[in-house]
Amino acid sequence: MAAEHPTVFAPVTFSKYSKRVLLKTVLDCSDGGLGFVDQKLVIGGWVKSSKEVFREAVVPADASVRTAGDALPPRAKDVSCIEILQSRIPIVRSLLRMLYGNDLHAGEKLETSVHKPPPPLPSTTFLVVNDGSCVASLQVVVESSLHHPGQLMPTGTCILVEGILKRTPAPGKHLVRLEVEKILHVGKVEQEKYPLTQKKLPMDLLRKFSYFRPRTTTVASVMRVRNALTFATHTFFQNHGFLYVQLPTITTTDSEGFSEKFHVTTRAGKSEDKKIEPTEDKETDGVSLETVKAAAVEKRNIVKELERSESNREALAAAVQDLKKTNELALQLEARGKQKLKLKKDKVHVSETFFPQETYLTVSGQLHLETYACALGNVYSCGPRFRADRIESAKHAAEMWMVEVEIAFAELEDVINCADDLVKFLSKWVLEHCLDDMKFVQKRIDKTSIHRLESTITSSFERVSYTAAIEILDKATDQKSQRLKRLKFGAALTDDHLSYLADAIFKKPVIVYNYPKETKPFNVRLNDDGKTVAAFDVVLPKGGVVISGSQKEERLDVLLTRMKEMGLPREQYEWYLEIQRHGTVKHSGFSLAFDRFVLFTTGLTDIKDVIPFPRSLGKVSH
């Protein structure tokens, strides 16, 4: 006779710092947690749903069991309606005493038998609890003798309990359940004020409760996917020999040369009258820097139109000269700091500025990262970047996280290959490490999400030049293309144009490269044709542009010329020019819009739903 093998239980691994078992440890096992059956566990989490089941009161042991032929027990003494009301409703009894005193019926004392309310029936509470570690929830069973059910059942209640894990008697959604022996903690909820008592709140409404929304299954899954992508990003670069560099949030430099920036200032002094007047200058007749810059933009557009028409060379030359003078005026105003405000000394008291020059929240850390690439080789950084663009867009927020990369001794093709590999690595990592979350995303958010990631991994990214992209868009005749503006060389490709290429034309990821120099930052390397620069964008189906990159200009004379063309103040970038003067090298890099990649992965439509605490135009409540 074969020897019986003892049951082998899965070892219980407690969270080191909270002495509880994460539900992921139990429920993410291939057997659904059956390996932990009959073991004592401590779990904590938040109630997602609940149900109370009542049991019949226990019949006393000496009570006789009647059969059909047994005589009925004697009837209770007849009582009047007023006696019933008195015994059941205390306020009625009080009113009667006020009216009649103790003698209610012409001096006859009313005999009333006041009965105590029966004790509540014993019950069993079934709670569905989730602790945020995984999609799956655990059924928790609590007897009413341990704790009042009314305090455990509200959605959002936090509990910490100890009990024995058991097989569910009738396996269905839950294979196992925790039968509670001890209540260790109950975090109550004010049901009237708690916003998540309703089921399936729309995402736009959830944004008003950013501090509560991670308790929803959807946002929790998105955050776990975001966490996995963060870890995967560091893993990719660490595995390929990159060094991680922390970059400043406060900077004096506009990395692109034409960005809308957040100004950083501090005022420690108090003022009773804060009347502010702009400084005027006799040479500029009080013209503001903003006015001159606006005029420069308008005149630059006129020059572009004349260049395209090629019809009036004299008008073009005059427009170019006019633009040059306007840019020179803007440089004078900026150099003198005429955009700063002068405060009246007799009315305003302001402490000395914290920094000796104007500072901003960084738009990009690319310039700073280049300096480290020219010393350490391959470097990358992750952090928040800030843009003060006054636009409402589903793919833009004022604060967005970027992954920035810079590679020394690399040209455009090298960095394109790196970006291609990174996108595929991240897509594969999510499917391998967050499959349960992605299955939930596929079921509740986007049915094509998993297929889209699988396609990204196996696809050969289409590589097309800007010039070829313009020609393809011009030849498109389908209905979607009719809504797109027809472009000529020199015009910027919008997100809609680029998304159309990936979604409708190629139906796979697309890399567009060699853009007109006017559409890219000053430090992108000028190509031999003198018209285009070595820049590229990675465009994903349903994701749009997630990566923008370029080979940087290492030739000092060309860089200075580009800065002059764009009207950039040289003194602001003098520190950056130093790396081109001393030991320069060809180097290339890119920026991954991390939040947009999370949006692409999950299939959500608004970037504010993948950022824990989003900041956008007019919205910064927490």
RONU-210417 format. One record per residue (C-alpha): residue in three letters; x, y, z. Coordinates in steps of 0.1 Angstrom, whole numbers, padded with zeros to 4 digits, always signed. Example, Ala and Ser with C-alpha at 12.3 -4.5 7.8 and 13.67 -1.06 7.14 Angstrom:
// RONU-210417
ALA+0123-0045+0078SER+0137-0011+0071
END
This chain:
// RONU-210417
MET+0000+0000+0000ALA+0014+0033-0011ALA+0024+0057+0017GLU+0004+0088+0020HIS+0022+0121+0013PRO+0016+0149+0038THR-0001+0181+0026VAL+0026+0207+0016PHE+0015+0242+0025ALA+0029+0273+0007PRO+0051+0293+0031VAL+0035+0324+0044THR+0056+0355+0036PHE+0047+0385+0058SER+0053+0421+0047LYS+0085+0429+0065TYR+0074+0464+0077SER+0037+0459+0085LYS+0035+0422+0097ARG+0007+0413+0074VAL+0004+0392+0043LEU-0001+0410+0010LEU-0031+0397-0009LYS-0009+0394-0040THR+0012+0368-0021VAL-0019+0346-0017LEU-0042+0354-0047ASP-0016+0357-0075CYS-0005+0321-0071SER-0014+0297-0099ASP-0037+0277-0075GLY-0056+0309-0065GLY-0044+0306-0029LEU-0053+0270-0022GLY-0017+0263-0011PHE-0023+0286+0020VAL-0055+0269+0031ASP-0057+0262+0069GLN-0029+0287+0077LYS-0034+0316+0100LEU-0030+0350+0082VAL-0031+0386+0091ILE-0044+0408+0062GLY-0054+0444+0059GLY-0072+0463+0032TRP-0103+0483+0022VAL-0138+0470+0018LYS-0150+0470-0018SER-0184+0454-0012SER-0203+0436+0016LYS-0233+0414+0024GLU-0248+0404+0057VAL-0266+0370+0061PHE-0288+0364+0092ARG-0292+0331+0110GLU-0323+0320+0129ALA-0323+0324+0167VAL-0312+0292+0185VAL-0342+0273+0201PRO-0337+0267+0238ALA-0328+0231+0247ASP-0359+0225+0269ALA-0384+0238+0243SER-0408+0211+0232VAL-0410+0203+0195ARG-0446+0203+0184THR-0461+0180+0158ALA-0492+0185+0138GLY-0514+0169+0165ASP-0500+0189+0194ALA-0522+0213+0212LEU-0514+0250+0206PRO-0499+0269+0236PRO-0522+0291+0256ARG-0529+0325+0239ALA-0514+0355+0254LYS-0535+0379+0274ASP-0555+0402+0251VAL-0542+0437+0251SER-0556+0470+0238CYS-0542+0491+0209ILE-0531+0518+0234GLU-0512+0492+0254ILE-0494+0481+0223LEU-0485+0516+0214GLN-0473+0524+0249SER-0451+0493+0250ARG-0436+0498+0215ILE-0434+0535+0211PRO-0419+0553+0241ILE-0430+0588+0229VAL-0466+0577+0229ARG-0463+0566+0265SER-0448+0599+0275LEU-0476+0619+0258LEU-0503+0599+0275ARG-0487+0605+0309MET-0486+0642+0302LEU-0523+0642+0293TYR-0537+0619+0319GLY-0510+0614+0345ASN-0505+0580+0359ASP-0543+0572+0359LEU-0553+0569+0323HIS-0588+0554+0324ALA-0610+0572+0350GLY-0588+0563+0379GLU-0582+0528+0367LYS-0545+0520+0364LEU-0535+0507+0331GLU-0516+0475+0334THR-0490+0475+0307SER-0465+0449+0300VAL-0435+0467+0285HIS-0414+0442+0265LYS-0377+0448+0258PRO-0368+0446+0221PRO-0355+0412+0211PRO-0318+0409+0207PRO-0305+0412+0171LEU-0304+0380+0152PRO-0268+0366+0149SER-0254+0372+0114THR-0224+0365+0093THR-0208+0394+0073PHE-0191+0387+0040LEU-0166+0414+0030VAL-0148+0417-0003VAL-0114+0433+0007ASN-0086+0446-0015ASP-0052+0460-0003GLY-0040+0475-0035SER-0013+0449-0042CYS-0032+0432-0070VAL-0064+0432-0090ALA-0080+0403-0071SER-0098+0407-0038LEU-0102+0384-0009GLN-0135+0373+0007VAL-0134+0379+0045VAL-0160+0363+0067VAL-0168+0380+0101GLU-0193+0367+0127SER-0214+0394+0144SER-0202+0382+0177LEU-0167+0396+0169HIS-0178+0431+0157HIS-0208+0451+0148PRO-0216+0445+0111GLY-0227+0480+0106GLN-0192+0493+0112LEU-0175+0469+0089MET-0198+0469+0058PRO-0196+0505+0044THR-0175+0507+0012GLY-0141+0522+0020THR-0139+0508+0056CYS-0103+0498+0064ILE-0098+0466+0084LEU-0069+0447+0098VAL-0079+0411+0108GLU-0064+0378+0118GLY-0080+0345+0107ILE-0077+0311+0091LEU-0077+0308+0053LYS-0103+0282+0042ARG-0117+0268+0009THR-0149+0285-0002PRO-0177+0260+0003ALA-0192+0268-0031PRO-0162+0279-0053GLY-0171+0306-0077LYS-0154+0340-0080HIS-0135+0332-0048LEU-0116+0299-0043VAL-0106+0308-0007ARG-0118+0330+0021LEU-0105+0342+0054GLU-0126+0332+0084VAL-0118+0359+0109GLU-0109+0351+0145LYS-0097+0385+0157ILE-0104+0421+0147LEU-0072+0442+0150HIS-0083+0475+0135VAL-0113+0492+0119GLY-0111+0525+0101LYS-0147+0537+0099VAL-0162+0556+0070GLU-0187+0585+0070GLN-0210+0571+0043GLU-0228+0603+0036LYS-0195+0621+0028TYR-0175+0593+0012PRO-0175+0598-0026LEU-0168+0562-0036THR-0200+0547-0023GLN-0214+0549-0058LYS-0202+0522-0082LYS-0184+0530-0115LEU-0179+0568-0112PRO-0168+0584-0145MET-0131+0592-0147ASP-0137+0630-0150LEU-0156+0630-0117LEU-0129+0609-0100ARG-0103+0636-0108LYS-0120+0658-0082PHE-0110+0632-0056SER-0074+0624-0066TYR-0067+0615-0030PHE-0094+0587-0031ARG-0093+0575-0066PRO-0064+0549-0062ARG-0090+0529-0042THR-0109+0522-0074THR-0099+0491-0093THR-0092+0510-0125VAL-0069+0537-0111ALA-0051+0511-0089SER-0044+0490-0120VAL-0031+0520-0139MET-0008+0529-0110ARG+0006+0494-0108VAL+0012+0495-0146ARG+0029+0529-0141ASN+0051+0515-0113ALA+0061+0486-0135LEU+0070+0509-0164THR+0091+0530-0140PHE+0110+0500-0128ALA+0114+0487-0164THR+0128+0521-0175HIS+0156+0520-0149THR+0162+0483-0156PHE+0167+0489-0194PHE+0192+0517-0189GLN+0211+0501-0161ASN+0214+0469-0181HIS+0229+0489-0210GLY+0255+0507-0189PHE+0239+0541-0185LEU+0244+0562-0154TYR+0214+0578-0137VAL+0218+0616-0132GLN+0195+0638-0111LEU+0188+0671-0129PRO+0177+0705-0114THR+0141+0715-0113ILE+0150+0752-0112THR+0169+0766-0141THR+0179+0799-0158THR+0178+0784-0193ASP+0150+0777-0218SER+0162+0744-0232GLU+0143+0747-0264GLY+0144+0785-0270PHE+0107+0791-0275SER+0089+0774-0245GLU+0062+0788-0223LYS+0079+0787-0188PHE+0068+0790-0152HIS+0088+0818-0135VAL+0102+0811-0100THR+0101+0840-0075THR+0099+0846-0038ARG+0086+0876-0019ALA+0093+0876+0018GLY+0084+0912+0025LYS+0048+0925+0032SER+0032+0953+0014GLU+0002+0974+0020ASP+0001+0989-0014LYS+0014+0967-0042LYS+0010+0990-0071ILE+0033+0979-0099GLU+0045+0999-0128PRO+0066+0988-0157THR+0099+1004-0163GLU+0101+1025-0195ASP+0132+1033-0215LYS+0137+1063-0237GLU+0153+1043-0265THR+0124+1019-0267ASP+0096+1044-0260GLY+0080+1021-0234VAL+0075+0992-0258SER+0072+0959-0238LEU+0092+0928-0245GLU+0060+0908-0249THR+0048+0932-0277VAL+0081+0930-0295LYS+0082+0892-0293ALA+0046+0890-0306ALA+0056+0912-0335ALA+0086+0890-0342VAL+0064+0859-0344GLU+0040+0877-0368LYS+0069+0889-0390ARG+0085+0854-0390ASN+0052+0840-0403ILE+0052+0866-0431VAL+0087+0856-0440LYS+0077+0819-0442GLU+0047+0828-0464LEU+0069+0848-0488GLU+0095+0820-0489ARG+0068+0795-0499SER+0053+0817-0526GLU+0087+0826-0542SER+0069+0853-0561ASN+0082+0886-0547ARG+0119+0886-0539GLU+0121+0922-0530ALA+0092+0919-0505LEU+0109+0888-0490ALA+0143+0907-0485ALA+0125+0936-0469ALA+0106+0913-0446VAL+0138+0894-0436GLN+0154+0928-0428ASP+0124+0939-0408LEU+0124+0906-0388LYS+0161+0910-0381LYS+0156+0945-0366THR+0127+0932-0345ASN+0148+0904-0331GLU+0177+0928-0323LEU+0152+0950-0304ALA+0140+0920-0285LEU+0175+0911-0275GLN+0182+0946-0263LEU+0151+0946-0241GLU+0158+0912-0227ALA+0195+0920-0220ARG+0185+0951-0201GLY+0158+0933-0181LYS+0131+0957-0192GLN+0104+0931-0187LYS+0110+0932-0150LEU+0087+0953-0129LYS+0097+0983-0109LEU+0081+0987-0075LYS+0076+1021-0060LYS+0099+1023-0030ASP+0076+1046-0010LYS+0047+1022-0013VAL+0062+0987-0016HIS+0087+0968+0004VAL+0101+0936-0013SER+0130+0916+0000GLU+0160+0910-0022THR+0154+0883-0048PHE+0166+0848-0038PHE+0185+0843-0071PRO+0205+0870-0088GLN+0188+0863-0122GLU+0155+0852-0136THR+0148+0815-0129TYR+0122+0790-0142LEU+0108+0756-0136THR+0126+0734-0161VAL+0110+0726-0194SER+0136+0700-0202GLY+0168+0688-0186GLN+0184+0680-0220LEU+0210+0707-0219HIS+0222+0698-0184LEU+0223+0661-0193GLU+0245+0669-0223THR+0272+0682-0201TYR+0273+0649-0182ALA+0272+0628-0213CYS+0303+0647-0225ALA+0321+0634-0193LEU+0304+0601-0183GLY+0293+0587-0217ASN+0258+0573-0216VAL+0235+0590-0191TYR+0197+0593-0184SER+0174+0611-0160CYS+0138+0609-0149GLY+0118+0637-0134PRO+0090+0662-0137ARG+0091+0689-0164PHE+0069+0720-0166ARG+0052+0738-0194ALA+0030+0769-0190ASP+0012+0764-0223ARG-0023+0778-0219ILE-0041+0750-0236GLU-0066+0723-0227SER-0056+0690-0242ALA-0062+0653-0233LYS-0025+0647-0239HIS-0010+0676-0221ALA-0006+0687-0185ALA+0014+0715-0169GLU+0036+0690-0150MET+0046+0658-0169TRP+0073+0632-0162MET+0100+0628-0188VAL+0127+0602-0192GLU+0157+0619-0209VAL+0186+0602-0225GLU+0220+0614-0239ILE+0246+0592-0255ALA+0282+0604-0263PHE+0298+0594-0296ALA+0264+0586-0310GLU+0247+0599-0342LEU+0211+0600-0352GLU+0207+0564-0363ASP+0223+0552-0330VAL+0198+0570-0308ILE+0168+0560-0330ASN+0178+0524-0325CYS+0180+0530-0287ALA+0145+0545-0287ASP+0131+0516-0308ASP+0146+0491-0283LEU+0133+0510-0253VAL+0097+0510-0265LYS+0097+0473-0272PHE+0114+0465-0239LEU+0088+0485-0219SER+0059+0469-0238LYS+0072+0434-0232TRP+0079+0441-0195VAL+0043+0452-0188LEU+0029+0420-0204GLU+0053+0399-0184HIS+0050+0416-0150CYS+0015+0431-0151LEU-0006+0406-0170ASP-0035+0405-0145ASP-0037+0443-0145MET-0035+0443-0183LYS-0063+0417-0185PHE-0084+0440-0163VAL-0075+0470-0186GLN-0085+0449-0216LYS-0118+0440-0201ARG-0128+0474-0186ILE-0110+0501-0206ASP-0096+0490-0240LYS-0102+0457-0256THR-0072+0462-0279SER-0046+0471-0252ILE-0029+0437-0250HIS-0029+0432-0287ARG-0015+0467-0293LEU+0015+0459-0270GLU+0021+0425-0286SER+0021+0442-0320THR+0045+0469-0308ILE+0069+0442-0297THR+0069+0423-0329SER+0066+0452-0354SER+0094+0466-0374PHE+0090+0504-0369GLU+0084+0523-0401ARG+0110+0549-0407VAL+0101+0578-0430SER+0116+0612-0435TYR+0097+0644-0429THR+0097+0652-0467ALA+0083+0617-0475ALA+0057+0621-0447ILE+0044+0654-0463GLU+0041+0637-0497ILE+0022+0607-0482LEU-0002+0630-0463ASP-0008+0651-0495LYS-0017+0620-0515ALA-0041+0606-0488THR-0077+0606-0500ASP-0097+0588-0473GLN-0123+0605-0451LYS-0100+0609-0421SER-0073+0627-0442GLN-0098+0652-0454ARG-0100+0667-0419LEU-0062+0673-0419LYS-0047+0705-0431ARG-0026+0701-0462LEU+0010+0710-0455LYS+0040+0723-0475PHE+0077+0719-0467GLY+0086+0739-0436ALA+0053+0735-0418ALA+0052+0717-0385LEU+0036+0682-0384THR+0008+0683-0358ASP-0001+0655-0335ASP-0030+0648-0357HIS-0008+0644-0388LEU+0016+0621-0370SER-0011+0600-0355TYR-0028+0596-0389LEU+0005+0582-0402ALA+0007+0556-0374ASP-0031+0548-0371ALA-0043+0549-0407ILE-0014+0548-0432PHE+0012+0523-0417LYS-0010+0508-0389LYS+0022+0504-0367PRO+0048+0525-0350VAL+0064+0551-0372ILE+0096+0571-0368VAL+0097+0604-0386TYR+0131+0621-0390ASN+0150+0650-0406TYR+0126+0679-0398PRO+0129+0714-0411LYS+0152+0734-0389GLU+0125+0760-0381THR+0104+0734-0363LYS+0131+0721-0339PRO+0152+0736-0310PHE+0183+0756-0317ASN+0208+0729-0306VAL+0197+0702-0331ARG+0224+0693-0356LEU+0220+0710-0390ASN+0221+0685-0419ASP+0242+0690-0450ASP+0213+0704-0470GLY+0211+0734-0447LYS+0173+0731-0445THR+0167+0701-0422VAL+0181+0690-0388ALA+0188+0655-0374ALA+0157+0652-0353PHE+0131+0624-0350ASP+0098+0615-0334VAL+0085+0580-0324VAL+0047+0578-0331LEU+0027+0549-0317PRO-0008+0538-0328LYS-0034+0553-0304GLY-0005+0568-0285GLY+0007+0596-0307VAL+0042+0610-0302VAL+0058+0594-0272ILE+0095+0601-0280SER+0113+0631-0295GLY+0150+0631-0300SER+0179+0644-0320GLN+0216+0645-0327LYS+0230+0676-0310GLU+0250+0704-0328GLU+0286+0700-0317ARG+0300+0727-0341LEU+0303+0760-0322ASP+0300+0783-0352VAL+0269+0766-0365LEU+0253+0766-0330LEU+0260+0804-0327THR+0244+0810-0361ARG+0213+0790-0351MET+0210+0810-0319LYS+0212+0842-0337GLU+0186+0831-0363MET+0162+0824-0334GLY+0170+0856-0315LEU+0182+0838-0284PRO+0202+0858-0258ARG+0237+0844-0260GLU+0245+0852-0223GLN+0218+0829-0211TYR+0234+0799-0229GLU+0271+0808-0223TRP+0276+0779-0199TYR+0262+0755-0224LEU+0285+0768-0252GLU+0315+0759-0230ILE+0311+0722-0237GLN+0313+0729-0274ARG+0345+0749-0269HIS+0363+0724-0247GLY+0364+0687-0256THR+0333+0685-0278VAL+0320+0653-0292LYS+0291+0641-0313HIS+0263+0632-0291SER+0226+0624-0294GLY+0196+0618-0271PHE+0159+0618-0267SER+0130+0624-0243LEU+0103+0598-0235ALA+0070+0614-0225PHE+0065+0589-0197ASP+0029+0598-0189ARG+0019+0595-0226PHE+0035+0560-0227VAL+0013+0550-0197LEU-0017+0564-0216PHE-0007+0543-0247THR-0003+0512-0225THR-0036+0514-0207GLY-0057+0528-0235LEU-0072+0556-0215THR-0080+0588-0234ASP-0070+0616-0210ILE-0035+0620-0196LYS-0048+0634-0163ASP-0061+0599-0155VAL-0026+0583-0155ILE-0009+0610-0134PRO-0014+0606-0096PHE-0020+0643-0089PRO-0024+0661-0123ARG-0018+0698-0127SER-0034+0715-0157LEU-0046+0749-0168GLY-0067+0763-0139LYS-0067+0731-0119VAL-0044+0724-0090SER-0067+0716-0060HIS-0045+0693-0040
END
